[in-house]
Amino acid sequence: MQVIGFEPDEHGVAYRVQKQDKVNEREDLFLYPNPASNEITIEFANDSFENVDALLQIYSITGKLINKTHFNTNNSFKVLSVDMLQNGIYLYHIILSNGIDKSGKLVILKK
């Protein structure tokens, strides 16, 4: 969202108005299940993700890079193994070659 200025409300109080992005692709990119045990699915829910190079980086909670996986979004989803991860909380960062990226928390809970 971009700030476009100050606009008064019906009482004359100025506040910042944010311009809505045309499409918020970050919200069309899903990682599940979370918590995960053996694998995760990354789902791409709109056409701007079609046939794009992607990188998934997984970090420890202290910021150490644990794993990185390159793949292509030639489907509407990608299933990836997380067998190399122990139980715990991790941070993930998905970077796409079309300029979109998403970060979040990933919980691994193996049975």
Protein Blocks (a to p, Z undefined) as FASTA:
>chain_A
ZZebjcddfkopacddddddfbafklmcccdddddfkbccdddfbfklgopacddddddf
kopafbdcdddffbfbdcddfklpccdddddddddfkopacddddddddZZ
